[in-house]
């Protein structure tokens, strides 16, 4: 029994097909990684949002930055997780929570932020959620589909285009 190898042409065809598949797979994988990192930031914001709402329910007031301290480097992808209580706006209680991506995050996210602004009136919460603006804007393709719209969220987590 004689086993014959592949010809040079057959080998070149196989390499060409594999190259095309790799050219398609690498950008898709990169987008997948960036979306996963955005979801990590969203998960951290949801936890912080819960802390803010619980503090308000128990204490009857919005927490100050010292009540829920800023967390530096909570993960290697997140540079900062923070609460910023601006003390109210025209008599309305308003608070902002923020997550900023570190340089370890995907290049499309590095230095950019996702934040939520919560407003409470008569015990009812309304959340307006955004991401970085200007040159630091996060591309919609990395944001969850349900978050790619404008408007207030009425206690449902979402993001808002700038």
C-alpha positions in Angstrom: 0.0 0.0 0.0 1.4 3.4 -1.1 0.3 6.6 0.7 0.5 9.7 -1.4 0.9 13.2 0.1 -0.9 16.4 -0.9 0.2 18.4 -3.8 1.4 21.9 -3.5 -1.8 23.3 -5.0 -4.0 21.4 -2.6 -1.9 22.7 0.3 -2.1 26.3 -0.9 -5.9 26.0 -1.2 -6.2 24.7 2.4 -4.0 27.5 3.6 -6.0 30.1 1.7 -9.3 28.8 3.2 -7.8 28.8 6.7 -6.5 32.4 6.2 -10.0 33.6 5.2 -11.6 32.0 8.2 -9.0 33.5 10.5 -9.5 37.0 9.0 -13.2 36.7 9.7 -12.9 35.1 13.2 -10.4 37.5 14.8 -12.4 40.8 14.5 -15.6 38.9 15.6 -13.7 37.6 18.6 -12.3 41.0 19.5 -15.9 42.5 19.4 -17.1 39.6 21.6 -14.4 40.4 24.2 -15.2 44.1 24.2 -18.9 43.4 24.7 -18.1 41.0 27.6 -16.1 43.7 29.2 -18.9 46.2 28.8 -21.2 43.7 30.5 -18.8 43.4 33.4 -19.0 47.2 33.9 -22.8 47.1 33.7 -22.9 44.3 36.3 -20.7 46.4 38.7 -23.0 49.4 38.1 -26.1 47.3 38.9 -24.6 46.3 42.2 -23.7 49.9 43.0 -27.2 51.0 42.0 -28.7 48.5 44.4 -26.5 49.9 47.2 -27.7 53.4 46.5 -31.4 52.5 46.4 -31.0 50.4 49.6 -29.2 53.3 51.4 -32.0 55.6 50.4 -34.7 53.2 51.6 -33.0 52.7 55.0 -31.6 56.2 55.6 -34.2 58.3 53.8 -31.5 60.2 51.9 -29.1 59.6 49.1 -25.7 58.3 50.1 -22.7 60.6 50.0 -19.5 59.6 48.3 -18.2 58.6 51.7 -21.2 56.4 52.4 -20.4 54.2 49.4 -16.7 54.9 48.8 -15.0 55.0 45.4 -13.4 51.6 44.6 -10.2 51.9 42.6 -9.3 48.9 40.4 -12.2 46.6 41.5 -11.1 44.4 38.6 -8.1 44.5 36.3 -10.4 45.8 33.5 -12.1 48.5 35.6 -10.2 51.6 36.8 -12.8 53.1 39.0 -16.3 52.5 40.4 -17.7 55.6 42.0 -20.7 57.4 43.5 -21.0 61.1 43.0 -23.8 62.8 44.9 -24.3 66.3 43.6 -26.7 67.1 46.4 -29.7 67.5 44.3 -30.9 69.5 41.4 -33.6 72.1 41.8 -34.8 70.3 44.9 -34.8 66.9 43.3 -32.5 64.2 44.7 -30.0 63.2 41.9 -27.0 60.8 42.1 -24.5 59.6 39.6 -22.7 56.3 39.6 -19.8 55.7 37.3 -17.5 52.9 36.0 -14.4 53.8 34.1 -12.5 51.2 32.1 -8.7 50.8 32.7 -5.9 50.5 30.1 -6.2 46.7 30.6 -9.6 46.7 28.9 -10.1 46.4 25.2 -8.5 49.4 23.3 -12.0 50.5 22.2 -13.0 50.8 25.9 -9.8 52.0 27.6 -10.4 55.3 29.5 -14.1 55.4 28.6 -17.0 55.3 31.1 -20.5 54.1 31.6 -22.6 55.9 34.1 -26.1 56.1 35.5 -27.9 59.1 37.0 -30.6 58.2 39.5 -33.3 60.5 40.5 -35.8 59.8 43.2 -39.1 61.7 43.8 -41.6 60.6 46.3 -39.9 57.3 46.8 -40.0 56.4 43.0 -36.7 56.0 41.2 -35.9 57.0 37.6 -32.6 56.1 36.1 -31.0 57.9 33.1 -28.0 55.9 31.9 -25.2 57.0 29.6 -21.8 56.3 28.4 -18.8 58.5 27.6 -19.3 61.5 25.3 -17.1 63.3 22.8 -14.0 61.4 21.7 -14.5 58.9 24.5 -17.8 57.6 23.2 -18.4 53.8 23.3 -19.5 52.4 20.0 -23.0 51.1 20.0 -21.9 47.7 18.8 -20.4 47.0 22.2 -23.5 48.0 24.1 -26.4 45.6 24.7 -29.1 45.9 22.1 -31.8 46.9 24.6 -29.4 49.7 25.7 -29.1 51.4 22.3 -31.8 54.0 22.6 -32.4 57.4 24.2 -34.6 58.2 27.1 -35.1 57.5 30.7 -35.2 54.0 32.0 -37.8 54.0 34.8 -35.8 51.7 37.1 -34.8 49.3 34.3 -31.1 49.2 33.6 -30.1 50.5 30.2 -27.6 52.9 28.7 -28.3 56.0 26.7 -26.6 57.3 23.7 -24.8 60.7 24.3 
